Amino acid sequence: MLLAATNSGTLIIALPDLERSLHTSLLSLVWVILAYLIAATVLVLSAGRLSDLFGRKRAYVGGFLAFALASLGAGFASGPTALIVWRVLQGIASAFLFANAAALVTDAFPREQLGLAMGANTMVAAIGLVLGPVLGGALVAISWHWVFWFNVPLALAGAAWGALVLRELAKPDEVRGYDVLGTSAFLLGLTGLVLGVSRGGLSGWDNPVVIAGLAAAVTLLPAWVFIESRSRAPMLDLTIFRNRLFAAASAAAFINGLARFALMFLFVFYFQGAQGNSPITAGLKLIPLALGMLIASPLAGMYADRHGSRALAATGMLVSAAGLAAMSTLEVHTPYWESGLWLLIVGVGSGMFNSPNTAAMMGTVPAFRRGIAAGARTLLQNTGAVLSIAFVLAIVTSAVPKSTLFAVFSGLAQGLSAEKLAPFIANMHVALLVLAATSVLGSLVCLMRPSHVAVGAARSASSPVAP
């Protein structure tokens, strides 16, 4: 979790410098992030299934080693195309890490301590979010290559530690076999969806690639659901969604990714572009977001262990919605205490939501399905993240002069007047209000899960899936 969170923060803070150093376009720059997310998203269920079949420890340690190799290659990339290819390989490796992290924690802790354990896990993510932007600013000052190379020793240490410490606690899934047909339909359909939406927001919805991608999604994703419902050994066991707690928490995870992921992306360009800050200063200014998560996550996990996740998760999304809505008052010359306060509030709301929601999802599925459950959670959250970036960029870039956009996204807008930056700021406000409305919707979805008593009953049920 520390590796994933730190890596995300260091790369995002380095985006303006990458654009200048690689002499690339905004579209190529965005694909440095999207390529990683798409690869991790479309493969995480397959990684979860393989882990349930052949062992989580082996898959987890292998994921660390592959991530180290891909990070080394990304640092040597000579242009945007090569960098995107290495980012795809990073995404494949991270799919095996994401598919197993929550499952390993769930295997190791009793259910009455699961909220606290997930809270500690989220707290580590918050530490990574604090370190990432500051570290990214410092690494960029040396060279952008180190934004990727710093991952190598961390990943190798993770692989060594996992090989020495982890044990296989869960029995492999007794239903053997691999769903090749369902996996193929899913990979092609979801790739078409995220490719179509992300490229449509940047290149126009009448682009042939966008039309082909969305057509593939409309055709293949329903076919995938049909195949999975009839497969003997499905890639995704759809019966886990019969559990109302798991289904509602899964939907909330998707909406959370949709409402949160683009926020740090947006504020990097607000601080470095509109306000003209250096990468290190911008990284320091993002700390309140992670600090709120750091404070709220363990407390929320302990509360959820005693009182359930429904009210806490819903309240967390409402708190974040309030912070996101307040951000729509920010202007080019707004003093930092205001943006810092709203970032802190959103961070607290995120911490209140994440650990209880993850514990609720993972605690309600049988042990031999935890790899798939963790994969489903990451799938939904990452799909929300991809859509979040695509739609926010579509909003922010509409009706803004190209010269202004280039200056903002390259971190070179310091010389522009407030009047020239006004279209960018106005569109940023619209994007933030859309994210706030999405978070309110997420709070309503959180309330659809059963009460704490019902959750306890579901956890104690002996059947693989509670009714």
N, C-alpha and C positions, 0 to 999 in steps of 0.2 A: 504493500500500500504506500509506503514511503517512496519507493522508486517511482510508482505510477504518478503520484501527486506531484512530486518534485519535478519529474520530467515534463509534465504538462505545463507547470508554471514557468519553467525555464524557457521552453520553446515559445510560448505565447508572448512573453516579454521581449523575445528576440526577433519577432516577426518583422518590425520595421527595418531592423538592421539586415535581416536576411534579404529583404526586398532590394535594398540598396546594393548589398555585396554580390548577389547573384544576378543582378540586372534583370529581374523577372517581373512579370505582371501580377496584378492583384489576384487574377484567377489562378495562376500557378501557385502563388503564395498560399491561398486558401486550401488548395489541394494538398499542400504539405501536411495540413491538419486533417482534412477530410479523408485522405487516402488511408491514414492510420486508423481513423475511426471506422471507416467502412470495412476494412479487413478484419478488425477486431470484432465488429458487429456481426458480419455474416458468418464468421467461423467459430464464434464462442459456443454455440450450441453443439456443433460438431466436436469441439474440444471437450465440452462437458460430457458428451456421450462417450467419447474415447476414454476419458478419465474414469468414468463409472465402470467401464469394461476392463481396463488394464491397470488401474491404480492411480490415485491422485498424486502421490509423492513423485512418481516417475515423470508424470506430465508436468508437475509444477517445477521441478528442478530442470527439466528439459526446456521449459519456457524461459527460465532465467538465462540459460546458456545461449539460446537462440536470440534473446533480446540483447545480450552483450555483443554478439557477432553483428547484428543489424545496426546497433548504435555505432560500432566501430566503422562500419561501412558508410553510414550516413555522414560521419564527420569527414570522410574522404571524398564525398560527392563533389563533382566538378560543375554541376549545373542543376536546375530545378527538376529535370526529368529523372536523373539518377537519384536525387534526393527523395523524390516521391516513391521510386521503386524500393529504396531501403526503408522508407516509412511503412510501406505495405508489409515488408518482412517484419518490422517491429510490431505491427498490428497483429500479424499471425502469431508471433511469440506471446504477445500480451493476452491473446485470446485464451491461451492455456493457463496464464496466471490468473486472469479474471474469473475463469470458469471454476477455479479450484480454491481461491483465497477464502471466500465466504464459506464454502463447503468444509474446508479444513478447520476453520474456527468452530463451525457448528459441530463437527465430529468431536472436537476436543473438550467442549464445555457442556455441563448439564443444562437442561432447558431453563431452569430457574435462574441461571447466571448468563444466559445468552445475550440479553439486552446489554448488560455491562460489558461483555466481551466485544460485541459489535460497536459499542460506544468507544471502547479503547481503540478498536480498529479505525473508526472514523476520526478519533482524536489524532492518531498517527497521520492520517490523510491531511488533517488540518495543519499539522507541523510541516508536512511536505509542501502544502500550499503557502505557508509562511516563508519557507526556505527557497522555494522554486523561483519566484519573481526576483528576489534579492540576489540569489545565486546566478540567475540568468543574466541580470544586469551586470554583475561582476565578470561573468564568463565572456559576454559579448565585448566587454572592454578589452579583453585579451584577443579573442578571435571567435567568430560564430561557430567554428568547428567544435569548440569545447562544450557547446551546448549539448552536443550528442556524445562526445567522448567521456564526459563525466559519468555517464550511465554505466560504462564498462566495468570499473571496479565495484560499483554498487551491485550490479547484476551478478558478477562473479562471486561476490561475498554472499549474496542471497542464495545462489546455487550451492555453495559449500555449506552454508548454515543449514539449508533445507535437507541436504543429503545426510548431514550428521544428526540432526535433531528430530526430523519428522518420522513418524511411523504410520503404516497403513492401518487405520482404525476401522474403516468400513469394509464390509465384504463386497467383492465385485458383484455387479448386477448379474443375476442368474439367467436372465433372458439375453442370450448371446446374439450376435449378428449385428450388421450395420446397414442402415437404411440408405442405400445408394441413391435410389430413385427420389425419395423425399428430400434428401440432402441436396441433390442437384437442383431440384425445383426451387428449394428455399434459397440456395446461394444465388441462382440466376435471377429469381424474382426480387429478392431484397436488394441485390446489387443494382438492379434496374431502378428500384424505387429511390434509393439514396442518391444514385447517380443522376436520375432525372430531376429530383427536387433540388439538389444542391447546384447542379449546373443550370437549371431553369431560373433560379433566383439570380444568377450572374450573367447568363448568356441569352436569356429570353426563352419563353415557353414554346415558341414555334421552332426551336432548334431541333434538327432531325435526331440528334443523340438523345435529347430530352424526351421527344415523342416515343422513340423506340424503347427507352428505358422504362417509361411509365406504362407503355403497352405491355412490356414483359412482366411488370409487377402486377398489373390488373389480371393478366392471364395466369401466371404461374403461382402467385401466392394463394389464391383460392384452391388451385389444384394441389398445392402442398398440404393445406389443411385436410383436404379430402384423402390424400395419400396417407397422412399421419394417422387419421382416424381408423384406418383399416390395416395398418402395418403391424406385423407381429413384434418387431423390435424398432419402434419409431425413434427418430432423432429427438423429437420432443414429445414426451408423454402428455398428451392433451388432457388426460384425466386429472392431472394435478390442478387444473383450473376449475374443476368442479368444487373445490374447496373455496368458499366465499371469501375467507380471509386472504388466501393466496392470490385469488383473482383480483380483489380490490387493491391489495398492496402492490401487485404487479402493475396495474393501471396507474397507480399513484407514482410508481418509480418511473414510468414512461413520461408522465406529465412533469415530474420533477426535472428530468433531463431536458425536457423541452423548455422549461421556465428558467433554468439555472445556467446551462453550459455556456451560452453566448455572452453571459454577463462579464466575465473576466476578459474575454476576447474584445468586447465593446469598450471596456474601461482602459485597456492597454492603449487603444487608439485615442481615447478621450484624453488620457494623461500625456502620452508621448506626442500625439498629433495636435489636438486642439489646444492643450495647455503648454506644449513645448518642453515637457520634462525629459530628463535623461532616462535611459533604461533603468539604472539603479534607483533613481528617485521614484519612477513609476512603480517599480517593484516594492519599494518601501510603502508607497501609498496604498497598495493592495492588501497590506497586512491585516487591517481590521476585518476583512472578509473571512480570512482563515482564523483569526483570533476568536471571532464569534463562534465558529464551529468548534474550536479547541475547548472553549468554556462549556458550551451547551451539550456536546455529544455524550461525554460520560455521565453527566447528570441525567440526561434524557434516557440513556440506556438503563440506569438504575431505577428510574421512575417507571419505565415500561415493564420491567421485570415484576413490579409489584401491582401496577394498576392497569396494564394493557397499553396498546399502542394507538388505539383509535383517536381519542381526544388529543393526545400529544402530537401525533403526526398531522392531524388537521390544523391544530393551532400553529404548528411550525410553518406550515405553508401559508397561513394567513399572516403571520409575522413577516415572512419573506415578501409577501405581496405588498404589505404596507411599506417596507423598505424600498422595493422596486418602484412603487408609485411615487414615493418621495423623491427618488432620483430624477424624476421627470422635471424637477424644478432647477436642475443644475444648468449653469451657463458657462461660457468660456472663462470668465473671471471669477467664478464662485469660489469663496475661500475653502480650503481643504477640509476644515472641520465638518462641513456639511456632507461632502461626499464620503468622508471617513465614517461619519456617524451612520449614514444609510448603508454603507458596506458592512459595518458591524452588525446592524439589525438583520440584514439578509443572512449573514453568517450564523447568527444565533438561530434564526428560523430554520436554516439548513441543518444545523446540528440537532435541533429538536425533531426534525423529520427523519433524517437518514438512518441513524442507528436503530430506533424503534421499528421503522418500516422494514429494514433488512432483517432484523431479528424475527419479526412477525412472519416474513416470507420463509426464512430458512428453518424456523422452528416448527413449522406445520407440515413439512414433507418428510417421508421416511428416509432413513440414512442412505439407502441405495439409489435414491433419486436426487440427492443433494447436488451432485455435479450438474445435472440437467436444470435443477431449480436455480442454482447460481448462474448458470449460463443464460437462462431465460431472463433473470433480473438484469444482467449486463446487456443482453440483447435489447431489451426494452429501453433501458436508460441510455444506451449509446445511440439507438435509433432516434430517440428524443433529442439527443445532443446534436446529431447530424442535421436534423430538421431545424433545430434552434438556430444554428449558424447560418443555414441556407436562407431561412426566412428573415432573420434579423439583417443579414447583409442585403437582401432584396429591398427591405424597408429603408435601410440607411443610405443605400446608394441611389435610390430613386430621386430624380429631380435635383441632384447635386452636381454642379459642374465638374467635369473630369479633372481639371487642374486642381480644384480644391480637394477632390478625393485623393489624387496622387500625393498631394502635400500631407494630408492627414494620415494616410496609410503608410507613408514613408517616414513619418515622424519629423516632417520638415515644415510644419504649419505655423511655426512660431512667428514668422514675419507677416502672416495674414491678419487682416483686421477682423473684428468681431462680426462685421456685416458680411464679409465673405464666408465666414464659418457658420453663419446663421442657418443656412439650409441643412448642414450636417447636424448641428445641435438640435434643430427641430425634428429631424427624422430620428435622431437618437431618442428623443422624448417619446415619440410614437412607439418605437421598438420597446422601450422600457414599460410603457403602459400595456402593451400587448403581453409582455412577460408577466406583469402583475396580474392581468386578467386570467392568464393561464394558471398561475399559482392559486388564485381563488377557486378555479375549477377543480384543481387538484385537492384542495381542502374538502370540497364536497364529495369527491370520490373516496377520500380517506374515511369519511363518515359512513360509507356503505359497508365497511367491514363489520363483523359481529362484535358484540360486547366482550369485556374481559372474561366473563364467566364462560361464554361460548368458546373463546380461544382456549381457555384451560381445558375445556371438555374435548376440544379438537385435538389438543396436544396429547391427551391421555388416551385417545382412541387407539385401539390395537390394529385397526385396519390401515392399509397403506395410505388411503385417502379418506379423510373424514367426510361425512355427508354435508 
